[in-house]
Amino acid sequence: MITPLIILLLLVAPGLLAWVLSPSLGLTAWSSQRRAYGLGLCFVFFGIGHFAQTNGMVAMLPEFVPARRELVWLTGAGEWLVALGLFTTRFQRVATLAGLAMFVGFFPANVWAAWQQTGLGGHQWGLVYLWIRAPLQAILIVWSLRLLALTPAQKTTA
């Protein structure tokens, strides 16, 4: 099961790259910007999965969910919008909040897919998969909460 490792690598890659380059460029490895870029890369990856593996994603949803294929495409596009927001300083905070909502809102689909042993990744392993997925989900949520704490709210002018 390589997907969780890819996600973790994408999450930390911008910070690791800055850490490697920091002696010559004077970069701060774990700045909020690099945290946002890492999370944004994860959302690009998540969105790709929705389009490249649509059938597997559809299988993760219960039969009673209407327009499952279209819902998979819509959520994939939403993940790309979150990624774009994370790559843009102006929209980082709202994108992080949207990403948090996705992490919480989409997790039941992962639980259902593991329960049914259907879908992509390790869902075929059954509930054992949640021993990997739940901690990964927690890491993504904590990463997002930390990013929120580091990202100042935009000031509005009247």
WOVENVEN-V104836 format. One record per backbone hydrogen bond with DSSP energy under -1.0 kcal/mol. CO is the residue of the C=O (numbers start at 1). NH is the residue of the N-H. If there is no record, write none. Layout:
co = (CO	CO)
nh = (NH	NH)
//
This chain:
co = (2	3	4	5	6	7	8	9	12	13	14	15	16	17	18	21	22	28	31	32	33	34	35	36	37	38	39	40	41	42	43	44	45	46	47	48	49	53	54	55	58	62	67	68	69	70	71	72	73	74	75	76	77	78	79	80	81	82	83	88	91	92	93	94	95	96	97	98	99	100	101	102	106	106	107	108	109	110	111	112	113	120	122	123	126	127	128	129	129	130	132	133	134	135	136	137	138	139	140	141	142	143	144	145	146	147)
nh = (6	7	8	9	10	11	12	13	16	17	18	19	20	21	22	25	26	31	35	36	37	38	39	40	41	42	43	44	45	46	47	48	49	50	51	52	53	57	58	59	61	65	71	72	73	74	75	76	77	78	79	80	81	82	83	84	85	86	87	91	95	96	97	98	99	100	101	102	103	104	105	106	109	110	111	112	113	114	115	116	118	123	125	126	129	130	131	132	133	134	136	137	138	139	140	141	142	143	144	145	146	147	148	149	150	151)
//
